[in-house]
């Protein structure tokens, strides 16, 4: 079964996902579409479910007697981002696949169908699994907080949640996928692009309400505190290192303000990003000091909540050798962006890379800005035929490119690392104790 033969079905599926974007942990329609495809092409393989919408299917081992044989996971993301300025976003939720996750799903499904339909998976020097994870985009946090409170989830990110649930316990290395924004002049892929990590601060400024015209003198303006805080963050950038890509983007997600009342409460949310995990903690402490100082200067208080986002993503250079070799043998994909350094974007692939060797194959075929109002796929044949073909070529020989010795950290190590820089959810600590008896008291 060729990728050209699969193309009409895969393209129709990707179009359907584009037309029906869903936010993280709510990708129920998306998961049904993915599962139906897996069942059609899976030759009876079982589809596992995890979390709210996650799916996993594993091909059998071609050499079960080989104890040194490794298993690789191809990982695709189900969710959309919130970008209401996009003309094709969902008017109710603002969701749109301006991140290109719908094409990740299409590529992974095309590869799965081709491997199963042709039996090519038996030629691979590794065993293969396909994991479709929810909730990569760090959005819709109020809803995720409610899901956590209800006991439905523990982590806001889908890959940390899957890690906690043991989805990757039998996986030795992972291959993630992502779109490249901006129009490329020729068919393009990218490897070895590292990402920043981040945490998320919610600062609630509390002042005192009063009549804004009659008696503003009795009030303490929480909006003024928030304004002073965002100004302080801007002025503080002069003292931030430039080599580790520190970024902050403070926003006011909601407000109760009216013009005739001095506002008593305003909430500011901001990410704090860096490629350096230690420095990330240092900058976070500066943000806390700025919040408390700005509130105190205007007669109020600041209440700060810190939520760990994602760890920095450092791609495994050895494992990416499989993609260099596949690119060299590919007659259609003509441009390789190789190791341009780190960028300040982030993703929960960083969390997965903490536990095991992880790479991300990025691909062109789009125009517009990632997460922007103009993002769109313009070369579907490249995205849904050429990229899957290259991915198969790389997967078949990936065992020869695994680092030796193969690094591995536990989920307990992951939780301990995060706990050193930010609070972790209570459920995560319980899962850590369950997975590591030495943690029990």
Secondary structure, 3 states (H helix, E strand, C coil): CCHHHHHHHHHHHHHHHHHCCCCCCCCHHHHHHHHHHHHHHCCCCCCEEECCCEEEEECCCCCCCCCCCCEEEEEEECCCEECCCCCCCCCCCCEECCCCHHHHHHHHHHHHHHHHHHCHHHHCCCEEEEEEECCCCCCCHHHHHHHHHCCCCCCCCHHHHHHHCCCCCCCCEEEEEEECCCCCCCCEEEECCCEEEEEEEEEEEECECCECCCCHHHCECHHHHHHHHHHHHHHHHHHCCCCCCCEECCECCCCCCCCCECCCEEEEEEEEEECCHHHHHHHHHHHHHHHHHHHHHCCCEEEEEEEEEECCECCCCCCCHHHHHHHHCCCCCCEEEECCCCEEEECCHHHHHHHEEEEEEEECCEECCCCCCCCEECCHHHHHHHHHHHHHHHHHCHHHHCCCCCCECCHHHHHHHHHCCCCCCHHHHHHHHHHCHHHCC
